């Protein structure tokens, strides 16, 4: 029963996969036929996006990132609507020269209020006379009642004191008032009355009088100021010193000016204009007072203006730096200007489209969404690499532009879309957050991913088609090798070797790929059939390529059957020893298909291994390889290839297993050795592993022969004149 269930699930999975592939190939054909229309539409959208992105606003107020239904946010917005701006600009004036500082502040204050649309009022000193005129407003209701009663009870005495002002008459009047309270029984006795209530203020008045007299100033208003300062030491006092009306620091070296604003500081454009106005007035006052240090400015408007400037700069900088780093990595990896252009243009366009979408959907950026461009480029570059790499590999393998585009879209495009949809769902789920900043981040990120998928699966393929067609290279990009050479090499090898392996390394040495992953089953069958026709007795093994293994066991089995029936191979080679591979090997061998294993450096897992590196260098890794070979032996493999493993480890594996070991870069202790024919014949002029020994230099021979042939044709030596 379980076998039928697995078969049904695999069939359904295969059908779904087939639908996705057909959809992507249909899109590929549409792009191939209408690539100029796609590019023209992309240019038009990009121009519109440029216009839209320039109108995108940047909001820095934290309130804008909170839920609009939050009671505190509603209260704040209501207060702003009713009372206008709720913040001040703080201007700190240097007071090293007190007289000059006061004059500068007076001049600046008068200039700032010239335009009430910007600055309705400036608070920087206490206007004592106005406070005295409105002094009753600072008293509590019970205090007003007490004052009224006191005035009524002492009306005659107060008139007498007002008619004869002076210290002596004041003291006499106070004494008579206190005596009256005692006589009426409102104070039990003079002894029960706290003299500090009267003596304290009078003492301060006398001290102030002596000081002013000693200074020769004789200002009668000083006595009034001193008395007022004593009165204002109660719990309701104002934060000012009535003897010094300006708002000064404790050490009197700084003056604080509170500059009001006619609008809230959430509007960046207003903050910029407001700050330009204030700074212009400060500059004008400084011209009038040369040498006066420039005041320090802070407050919501200043912070908003500067933060906006910094965040915009950082947004551009991070995007530019990430873009530059990506381009440098591409230049280093591909070393191809066209590849860099094919990636750089879509990346830049994707960021621009995302910004425009943000303008039309959200209308603004926040500090959270402003720096997301770098993250989007990191995700978008993955999509570009998958499409571009696959397309390039297909073109190098000899496929036409249309065929390469179909394969790139079918093999890479479906995975890109599936991964992007999963990521989009994760980001769009953030829209359920009550935090506006989180919701907007989810919307921007989700839209950005969708936009990059569209660009990398539609615009990038159109650019690739246009680029290749502009070079008039709509056919294969690489001349195919003559298959007769493979027959010749097989015939020559048949006399001296026991086993001939047609490996998927032909993708590197023949097709020019950087690894073996692009090799298809059809290509392996084609080359193996050619080799088989040149052999008479050597045992022939065919590599099962990467693309035929991961899909399903049924597909892998069909590939192995075709290897034996169509290409006349006598066995197949399969890399690795994962549970899936071990199950496949057991299934194949139980049905009469010989299998050769392959452990160590397995080229089909080059990305997982981090490159072409020696494997099994640590005791743990070596033990794992030994265990893998033993499991392959138990599964029915008749031999195993050990590639790029330490010599002593290869010796141990050979000694502890019953099946033959075949080494390649594994030292002399294996049961057999294998080399790539192109390496041992010296036909490979590019990279060659260190363990390879070249038994011939055929590349040099071929090159010399071609040069001699060309020279003799030019010199008229070939063909020879017939007698």
Secondary structure, DSSP 4 states (H G I P E B T S, - for coil): -HHHHHHHHHHHHHHHHHHHHHHHHHHHHHHHHTHHHHHHHHHHHHHHHHHHHTT-EEE--GGGGS-TT-HHHHHHHHHHHHH-----EEEEEE-SSHHHHHHHHHHHHHHHTT-TTT-S-EE-B--HHHHHHTGGGGS-HHHHHHHHHHHHHTHHHHHHHHHT-SHHHHHHHHHHHHHHHHHTTSSS-GGGS-THHHHHHHHHHHHHHHHHHHTT---THHHHHHHHHHHTTSTT--SSBTTB-B-B-TTSSEEEEEE--SS-TT-HHHHHHHHHHHHHHHHHHHHHSTTPPPPEEEEHHHHHHHHHHHHHHHHHHHHHHHHHHHHHHHHHHH--HHHHHHHHHHHHHHHHHHHHHHHHHT-EEETTTTTHHHHHHHHHHHHHHHHHHHHHHHHHTT--HHHHHHHHIIIIIHHHHHHHHHHHHHHHGGGG-S-HHHHHHHHHHHHHHHHHHHIIIIIHHHHHHHHHHHTT--S-SSPPPPHHHHHHHHHHHHTT-SEEEE-TTHHHHTS--SSSTT--HHHHHHHHHHHHTT-SSSEEEEEPPGGGTSS-HHHHHHHHHHHHHTS--SEEEEE---HHHHHHHHHHHHTT--EEEEEES-GGGHHHHTSS--B--SHHHHHHHHHHHHHHHHHT-SEEEEESB-HHHHHHHHHH-SSEEEEESS-TTSSEE---HHHHTT---S---TT---S--HHHHHHHHHHHHHHHHHHT-SSPPP-
